[in-house]
Amino acid sequence: MHRRFLILTLAVLAAGAVLLPTLFTASPAHGEPGARGEGRLVVYCGRSKSLVEPLLQRFTEETGIVVEARYADTADLATLLMQEGARSPADVFFAQDPGALGAVEEAGLLSTLSDTHLHRVALPHRSKSGAWVGTSGRARVLAYSTDRLTESDLPRTVFELTDPKWRGRIGWAPTNASFQLFVTAMRVTYGDEATKNWLIAMRRNGARDYSSNRPIIQAIADGRIDIGLTNHYYLAAFKNDRGEDFPVANHYPQGDLGGLLTVAGVGVIAHSANKPQAERFVAFMLSKNAQSYFAERTSEFPLAIDADCPMNIGQFGPAGAIDLGTLGDLRGTLTILRDSGVLP
C-alpha cells in the first residue's frame, strides 16, 4: 500500500498540481541560535501548531536544542520528504497519522530508532521495523445520546449500524482524515469489497454527512442524530466547555474497528546530520512530561508504557493487531468512497 501512496504523491508533484514548499506554516526557531551549545533541529510537523508548539518550546527549555518547526498537512509533508530525498533539511518527521510514517519508512527515509525508545512503546503502536514510534493515541468511538440510548442499546460492531432500526440516526464525516483512516483500516482488515458494501449500506440507511467531528457531537446533543462515528477527544472538549452533564457519551466497542486506536508518531530522517539531537527529541516525546501534556492538553492517550493512562488501550480495535504503518493508501480509500457514493 505504501508503494501506491508513493506513486500517487510523486504523480501529483510531476503534474505540478501542488507546490509543496509553499504549504508550510513557518514557525520561528524556539530558543536562541546556539543556546547552551546544544545545536538545532528542523522538524516537519503534521500536528496542529496550536496544540504542539508549547511542547516544542518545553523541549528547547529542557535541552537547549533549538527547534525550527515547519507545519503542514501530514500527507503533504510525507510527499515533500519523498520529493526531497537526501536533500531534505528535515531532521525529524512528527506526523499526525501512522500511514504517512509508514509511507516515508518504505521510501527508506527513516532511520532505525534506538531500542531504548522502541521498548518504551508497545506494538502495535510503533513500527515493526523500528523506524518510528507512536507518541499519543486517538480512539475511534461511537458517540451516543445519553438522553435516548443506554450503552446496552448500542451495536457491538460498526457493521450492525446498517440495521434498519438505525436509519437516519447515524452521523459521520466522510471528508475527515480520521474517518478516511478508519475506512483504510477496514479495507486492510476486511478487504475492499466488504468495505465498499458497508459504505453503500450505510448510505442507503440514511447516514448523515457532517463536515467534521465537532458538528457530529452537537447534532447528537440537539437530537438530530443518536450515534456518531468520531474520535474520542471531541467529546472531552464539549464537556470542558458545557459541563459533565452534557448529554453525550463515548462508547468504545471492544474487538471492533469502531474502537480502533490510531496514533500520532515521530521518526528520525535517515539523512539527518543531527541524529543525536533528533534522538533526544524522540526521547522527550516519550517522557513523562510530554506524555502528560498529550493527556491533559489534547485529551489523547499517552503511549509510553510507564505513562499514566486513563483506560486500558490494549482493548481497543479489532481482534488481531493492525500494522498501523500499512494505512497509507489514501488514494484507494478515496476511490472506494467515491465509488460507493459517499463522496461525490
matplotlib code that plots the C-alpha trace (Angstrom):
import matplotlib.pyplot as plt

x = [0.0, 2.9, 4.0, 0.6, 0.9, 4.3, 3.1, 0.2, 2.2, 5.0, 2.5, 0.9, 4.3, 5.2, 1.9, 2.7, -0.6, 0.9, 3.8, 4.6, 7.2, 4.5, 2.4, 4.4, 3.2, 6.6, 7.4, 10.3, 13.0, 12.3, 15.2, 18.2, 20.6, 23.3, 21.6, 23.6, 25.6, 23.3, 22.5, 19.2, 16.6, 14.3, 11.1, 8.5, 5.3, 2.0, 0.4, -1.6, 0.7, -1.7, -1.5, 2.2, 4.1, 4.1, 5.5, 8.3, 9.1, 9.4, 11.8, 14.1, 13.9, 14.9, 17.6, 18.9, 18.3, 16.7, 13.7, 12.7, 9.2, 7.7, 3.9, 1.8, -0.7, 0.9, 0.3, 1.8, 4.9, 5.3, 5.1, 7.7, 10.1, 9.9, 10.4, 13.4, 15.0, 18.6, 18.4, 15.7, 16.6, 14.4, 15.8, 12.5, 9.1, 6.3, 3.2, -0.5, -1.1, 0.8, 0.0, 2.3, 5.0, 4.7, 5.0, 8.1, 9.6, 9.0, 10.7, 13.8, 13.8, 13.7, 16.5, 16.1, 15.5, 17.4, 16.0, 15.7, 13.0, 11.3, 10.9, 9.0, 6.1, 4.3, 3.4, 1.3, 1.8, 5.2, 6.9, 7.6, 11.0, 11.8, 11.6, 9.1, 7.2, 3.7, 3.7, -0.1, -3.2, -6.7, -9.5, -12.5, -15.7, -19.5, -20.6, -24.2, -27.1, -27.5, -31.0, -32.2, -29.9, -28.1, -24.8, -26.6, -28.7, -25.6, -24.4, -21.5, -19.8, -20.0, -21.3, -24.6, -25.1, -26.6, -29.6, -32.9, -33.5, -30.6, -32.0, -31.3, -29.9, -26.2, -23.7, -20.3, -17.8, -16.6, -14.3, -12.5, -9.0, -9.7, -12.7, -10.8, -8.1, -10.8, -12.1, -8.5, -8.2, -11.5, -10.0, -6.8, -8.8, -11.8, -10.9, -12.1, -15.3, -16.6, -15.7, -17.5, -20.6, -20.6, -20.3, -23.2, -25.3, -24.6, -25.5, -28.8, -29.5, -29.5, -26.2, -26.0, -22.9, -21.1, -18.1, -16.1, -16.4, -17.5, -20.8, -21.5, -21.3, -23.5, -26.0, -26.3, -26.9, -29.5, -31.4, -30.8, -29.0, -28.4, -25.0, -21.8, -18.7, -15.9, -12.7, -12.9, -11.4, -14.0, -16.5, -13.9, -13.8, -17.6, -17.6, -14.9, -17.0, -20.5, -20.0, -20.1, -23.9, -23.6, -25.9, -23.4, -21.1, -18.4, -18.8, -15.6, -16.5, -14.1, -12.7, -14.1, -12.9, -15.4, -12.9, -9.7, -6.8, -4.5, -1.5, 0.4, 4.1, 7.7, 10.6, 14.2, 15.1, 17.8, 19.9, 19.8, 23.1, 21.7, 20.8, 21.9, 19.6, 16.8, 17.0, 16.8, 13.6, 12.1, 13.1, 11.4, 8.2, 8.1, 9.0, 6.5, 6.5, 5.3, 3.0, 1.2, 0.9, -0.8, -3.2, -4.0, -3.8, -5.0, -7.1, -5.2, -4.0, -0.3, 1.5, 4.7, 4.5, 5.2, 2.8, -0.5, -3.3, -7.0, -8.1, -6.8, -5.9, -4.9, -8.6, -9.2, -9.7, -10.3, -9.1, -5.6, -3.4, -3.4, 0.0, -0.7, 2.1, 0.0, -2.7, -1.1, -3.2, -5.4, -5.9, -7.6, -9.8, -10.9, -11.7, -13.9, -15.6, -16.5, -17.5, -19.9, -21.5, -20.3, -18.1, -19.0]
y = [0.0, 2.4, 2.0, 3.2, 6.2, 6.9, 6.6, 8.9, 11.7, 11.7, 11.8, 14.9, 16.5, 15.6, 17.1, 20.4, 20.3, 21.1, 23.3, 21.7, 24.1, 26.8, 24.7, 25.3, 27.4, 28.8, 28.9, 30.8, 28.7, 28.1, 29.5, 31.5, 30.0, 28.1, 28.4, 26.2, 25.0, 22.0, 22.5, 22.8, 20.6, 21.1, 19.3, 18.7, 18.8, 17.5, 18.2, 21.3, 24.2, 25.4, 22.0, 21.2, 24.5, 24.8, 21.3, 22.1, 25.1, 22.9, 20.7, 23.6, 24.8, 21.4, 20.5, 23.8, 22.4, 25.0, 23.7, 25.1, 23.7, 23.6, 23.0, 21.5, 18.6, 15.3, 13.8, 16.8, 16.6, 12.9, 13.8, 16.6, 14.3, 11.8, 14.6, 16.0, 12.7, 13.0, 16.8, 17.3, 19.8, 17.9, 16.0, 14.8, 13.9, 14.5, 13.1, 13.1, 9.6, 6.3, 5.8, 8.7, 7.5, 4.1, 5.5, 7.5, 4.5, 2.3, 5.0, 4.4, 7.9, 7.0, 5.6, 2.9, 4.2, 3.0, 0.1, 2.4, 4.4, 1.4, -0.6, 2.3, 1.9, -1.4, -2.9, -2.2, 1.5, 1.6, 0.5, -3.3, -2.4, 0.3, 3.3, 5.3, 5.3, 6.5, 9.4, 9.6, 7.7, 8.5, 6.1, 5.8, 5.7, 5.6, 8.8, 8.5, 10.4, 9.6, 11.0, 8.5, 5.5, 3.4, 1.7, -1.6, -0.4, 0.2, -2.2, -4.5, -3.7, -0.9, -3.5, -3.6, 0.1, -0.9, -2.4, -0.5, 0.4, 2.9, 4.5, 8.2, 8.1, 7.9, 10.7, 10.6, 12.9, 11.3, 14.1, 14.0, 12.5, 10.4, 8.9, 8.1, 6.4, 4.3, 3.3, 2.4, 0.2, -1.5, -2.2, -3.6, -5.8, -6.9, -6.1, -3.6, -5.4, -5.7, -2.1, -0.8, -2.9, -1.4, 2.1, 1.6, 0.0, 2.9, 5.5, 3.6, 3.6, 7.3, 8.1, 11.8, 13.7, 16.3, 18.4, 17.5, 15.7, 18.6, 19.1, 15.4, 15.8, 18.9, 17.1, 14.3, 16.7, 18.6, 15.4, 15.4, 12.0, 9.4, 8.0, 9.5, 7.9, 10.1, 10.3, 10.1, 13.5, 15.7, 14.9, 15.9, 19.4, 19.7, 18.5, 21.0, 23.8, 22.7, 20.6, 16.9, 16.7, 17.3, 14.6, 12.7, 9.8, 7.8, 4.0, 2.1, -1.1, -3.8, -6.1, -3.9, -1.3, 1.1, 1.3, 1.5, 3.1, 5.0, 7.2, 10.3, 9.5, 10.5, 9.3, 10.5, 11.3, 8.9, 11.6, 14.0, 15.5, 16.0, 12.5, 12.7, 15.8, 14.1, 11.0, 13.4, 14.8, 11.3, 10.6, 13.8, 13.0, 9.7, 11.4, 11.8, 15.5, 15.2, 12.2, 14.1, 17.1, 14.9, 13.6, 16.9, 19.4, 17.3, 14.7, 12.0, 8.7, 8.5, 5.6, 5.2, 2.1, 3.9, 6.7, 7.1, 6.2, 6.6, 3.5, 0.1, 1.0, -2.6, -3.5, -1.1, -2.0, -5.3, -8.7, -9.1, -6.0, -3.9, -2.8, 0.9, 1.6, -0.1, 2.6, 4.9, 4.1, 7.2, 7.1, 3.7, 4.8, 7.9, 5.8, 3.5, 6.4, 7.9, 4.5, 3.9, 7.3, 8.5, 11.2, 13.0]
z = [0.0, 0.7, -2.9, -4.1, -1.8, -3.2, -6.8, -6.1, -4.4, -7.0, -9.8, -8.2, -8.0, -11.6, -12.8, -11.0, -9.2, -5.8, -5.0, -1.6, -0.2, -0.2, 2.1, 5.2, 8.1, 9.2, 12.9, 14.3, 15.9, 19.6, 21.6, 20.6, 17.9, 19.7, 23.1, 25.5, 22.5, 22.0, 18.3, 16.4, 14.6, 11.7, 12.5, 9.7, 11.8, 10.7, 14.0, 14.8, 15.7, 18.4, 20.1, 19.9, 19.8, 23.6, 23.8, 21.4, 23.5, 26.5, 24.6, 23.9, 27.5, 28.8, 26.3, 24.9, 21.4, 19.1, 17.1, 13.7, 13.1, 9.7, 9.9, 7.1, 6.5, 7.3, 3.9, 2.2, 4.4, 3.6, -0.1, 0.3, 2.2, -0.7, -3.2, -1.4, -0.5, 0.7, 0.1, 2.7, 5.5, 7.9, 10.9, 12.4, 11.0, 13.6, 11.9, 12.7, 11.5, 11.0, 7.4, 6.4, 8.6, 7.0, 3.5, 4.4, 6.1, 3.0, 0.9, 3.0, 4.5, 8.2, 10.3, 12.9, 16.4, 19.4, 21.4, 24.4, 22.6, 20.9, 24.1, 25.7, 23.3, 22.8, 19.5, 17.5, 18.4, 16.7, 13.5, 13.4, 11.9, 14.4, 12.1, 14.2, 17.5, 18.4, 20.7, 21.5, 20.7, 19.4, 19.6, 17.3, 19.2, 18.9, 20.5, 21.6, 23.2, 26.9, 26.7, 24.2, 24.5, 27.0, 26.3, 26.2, 23.3, 21.1, 18.4, 19.1, 15.8, 13.2, 10.8, 12.8, 12.1, 8.7, 10.6, 9.5, 13.2, 12.9, 9.7, 9.7, 13.2, 12.4, 11.7, 10.1, 8.4, 5.2, 4.2, 7.6, 7.6, 10.7, 9.1, 6.0, 8.1, 9.7, 6.3, 5.2, 8.3, 7.3, 3.9, 5.4, 7.8, 5.7, 2.1, -0.4, -1.4, 2.2, 2.9, -0.2, 0.6, 4.2, 2.9, 0.4, 3.1, 5.5, 2.8, 2.0, 5.7, 5.8, 7.4, 7.7, 6.5, 8.6, 7.6, 10.7, 14.1, 16.3, 14.5, 15.0, 18.7, 18.7, 16.4, 18.9, 21.8, 19.7, 18.9, 15.2, 15.3, 18.0, 17.2, 15.6, 14.3, 15.6, 17.7, 21.5, 22.4, 20.7, 23.4, 26.1, 24.6, 24.8, 28.4, 29.3, 27.8, 28.8, 31.9, 32.7, 32.3, 28.5, 27.1, 25.0, 26.0, 24.2, 23.6, 22.9, 21.0, 22.1, 19.4, 16.7, 14.2, 15.8, 18.6, 16.5, 18.2, 15.9, 16.7, 16.0, 15.9, 15.3, 13.2, 12.6, 9.0, 7.7, 6.1, 9.1, 10.2, 13.7, 14.7, 18.4, 18.8, 16.9, 19.1, 22.1, 20.5, 20.3, 23.9, 25.1, 23.3, 25.3, 28.5, 31.4, 30.8, 27.1, 27.7, 30.5, 28.1, 25.5, 28.1, 29.6, 26.7, 23.7, 25.6, 23.7, 25.2, 26.3, 24.7, 26.7, 28.8, 32.1, 31.5, 33.4, 31.0, 32.0, 30.0, 29.0, 25.4, 24.7, 24.4, 21.5, 17.9, 16.2, 17.4, 15.9, 15.8, 12.6, 11.4, 11.6, 9.1, 6.4, 6.5, 3.8, 0.8, 0.9, -2.9, -2.7, 0.1, -1.7, -4.8, -2.7, -1.0, -4.4, -6.0, -3.1, -3.5, -0.1, -1.7, -4.9]

ax = plt.figure().add_subplot(projection="3d")
ax.plot(x, y, z, "-o")
ax.set_aspect("equal")
plt.show()
